[in-house]
């Protein structure tokens, strides 16, 4: 996992082993050994690598492309939860990992937003309503021209 993710992200960023070595503070040979799976960098070097690639440390070490539709490691804070099927009445089941990540529990209310050019978004109703309230406050505070 780690070695494959490292190679894939380096190539995606169009960086050489030498580029990575310079950013992390090691030799090119060390990077080559990491990519070959001969050695694994220490935790601090892994943290630096994750920062260089803009991914989480967990994804750098554990992301499995075959379990995530063959896609590469997503940027930090972005997630691929998988594919869901829309039922006859338009219902979908939100994957367990997504519910856990976003603390969605039975009985929670969600708002579905749509943009015909970009697709759908789902947000907890309480979060949406607090954002809407802030927007209202800003509108009232801004004098009309």
C-alpha positions as CSV (number, residue, x, y, z in Angstrom):
1,X,0.0,0.0,0.0
2,X,2.5,2.7,1.2
3,X,5.0,2.0,-1.6
4,X,2.3,2.0,-4.3
5,X,0.7,5.1,-3.0
6,X,4.1,6.9,-2.8
7,X,4.9,6.0,-6.4
8,X,1.5,6.9,-7.7
9,X,1.4,10.3,-6.0
10,X,5.0,11.2,-7.0
11,X,4.2,10.4,-10.6
12,X,0.8,12.3,-10.4
13,X,2.7,15.4,-9.1
14,X,5.3,14.9,-11.9
15,X,8.1,14.8,-9.4
16,X,11.3,12.7,-9.5
17,X,12.7,10.7,-6.6
18,X,15.3,13.4,-6.4
19,X,12.6,16.1,-5.9
20,X,11.0,14.1,-3.1
21,X,14.3,13.4,-1.4
22,X,15.1,17.1,-1.4
23,X,11.7,18.1,0.1
24,X,11.9,15.4,2.8
25,X,15.6,15.8,3.6
26,X,16.8,12.3,2.5
27,X,18.8,10.8,-0.3
28,X,17.3,9.8,-3.7
29,X,18.4,6.2,-2.8
30,X,16.2,6.3,0.4
31,X,13.2,7.3,-1.7
32,X,14.0,4.5,-4.2
33,X,14.1,2.0,-1.3
34,X,10.8,3.2,0.0
35,X,9.2,2.9,-3.4
36,X,10.7,-0.6,-3.8
37,X,9.3,-1.6,-0.4
38,X,12.7,-2.4,0.9
39,X,12.4,0.1,3.8
40,X,9.7,2.3,5.3
41,X,10.4,5.9,6.3
42,X,10.1,6.9,10.0
43,X,7.0,8.7,11.2
44,X,8.4,12.2,10.8
45,X,9.4,11.5,7.2
46,X,5.9,10.0,6.5
47,X,4.4,13.2,7.9
48,X,6.6,15.3,5.5
49,X,5.6,13.1,2.6
50,X,1.9,13.5,3.4
51,X,2.4,17.2,3.6
52,X,4.3,17.3,0.2
53,X,1.4,15.4,-1.5
54,X,-1.4,17.2,0.4
55,X,-2.9,13.9,1.7
56,X,-3.6,12.5,5.2
57,X,-1.0,10.4,6.8
58,X,-3.6,7.6,7.1
59,X,-4.3,7.7,3.4
60,X,-0.6,7.8,2.5
61,X,-0.1,4.6,4.5
62,X,-3.4,2.7,4.1
63,X,-5.3,3.9,1.0
64,X,-6.4,1.0,-1.2
65,X,-7.2,2.0,-4.8
66,X,-8.9,-1.3,-5.5
67,X,-11.3,-0.7,-2.6
68,X,-12.0,2.9,-3.9
69,X,-13.0,2.4,-7.5
70,X,-9.4,2.3,-8.6
71,X,-8.9,6.0,-7.9
72,X,-5.8,7.5,-6.4
73,X,-5.4,8.9,-2.9
74,X,-7.7,11.9,-2.5
75,X,-6.5,15.2,-1.2
76,X,-6.6,15.8,2.6
77,X,-10.2,16.3,3.8
78,X,-11.7,14.8,0.6
79,X,-13.3,11.4,0.6
80,X,-14.4,8.6,-1.7
81,X,-17.1,6.6,0.1
82,X,-18.1,4.4,-2.9
83,X,-21.1,4.0,-5.1
84,X,-24.7,3.9,-3.9
85,X,-27.8,2.8,-5.8
86,X,-30.9,5.0,-6.0
87,X,-34.0,3.1,-5.0
88,X,-37.4,3.2,-6.6
89,X,-38.5,6.1,-4.5
90,X,-35.2,8.0,-4.8
91,X,-33.7,6.8,-1.5
92,X,-30.0,6.1,-1.1
93,X,-28.1,4.5,1.7
94,X,-25.2,6.6,3.0
95,X,-22.1,4.4,3.4
96,X,-21.2,3.7,7.1
97,X,-17.8,5.3,6.7
98,X,-19.4,8.5,5.5
99,X,-21.9,8.5,8.4
100,X,-19.1,8.0,10.9
101,X,-16.8,10.6,9.3
102,X,-19.6,13.2,9.3
103,X,-21.4,12.1,12.5
104,X,-24.7,11.3,10.7
105,X,-27.0,9.3,13.0
106,X,-30.5,7.8,12.6
107,X,-33.0,10.6,12.9
108,X,-30.7,13.4,11.7
109,X,-32.1,15.7,9.1
110,X,-30.2,16.4,5.9
111,X,-30.6,19.1,3.3
112,X,-30.0,18.1,-0.3
113,X,-28.7,20.9,-2.5
114,X,-28.3,20.8,-6.2
115,X,-26.4,22.6,-9.0
116,X,-27.2,21.4,-12.5
117,X,-23.7,22.0,-13.6
118,X,-21.9,20.3,-10.6
119,X,-24.4,17.9,-9.0
120,X,-25.8,17.3,-5.6
121,X,-24.5,18.0,-2.1
122,X,-25.9,16.7,1.2
123,X,-25.4,18.7,4.4
124,X,-26.7,18.3,7.9
125,X,-29.8,20.5,8.4
126,X,-28.4,22.1,11.6
127,X,-25.2,23.1,9.8
128,X,-27.1,24.5,6.8
129,X,-29.5,26.5,9.0
130,X,-26.6,28.0,11.0
131,X,-24.9,29.1,7.8
132,X,-28.2,30.5,6.5
133,X,-28.6,32.4,9.8
134,X,-25.1,33.9,9.4
135,X,-25.9,35.0,5.8
136,X,-29.1,36.7,7.0
137,X,-27.1,38.6,9.7
138,X,-24.5,39.8,7.2
139,X,-27.3,40.9,4.8
140,X,-28.9,43.0,7.6
141,X,-25.6,44.5,8.6
142,X,-24.6,45.5,5.1
143,X,-26.1,48.9,4.1
144,X,-27.8,49.1,0.7
145,X,-26.1,51.2,-1.9
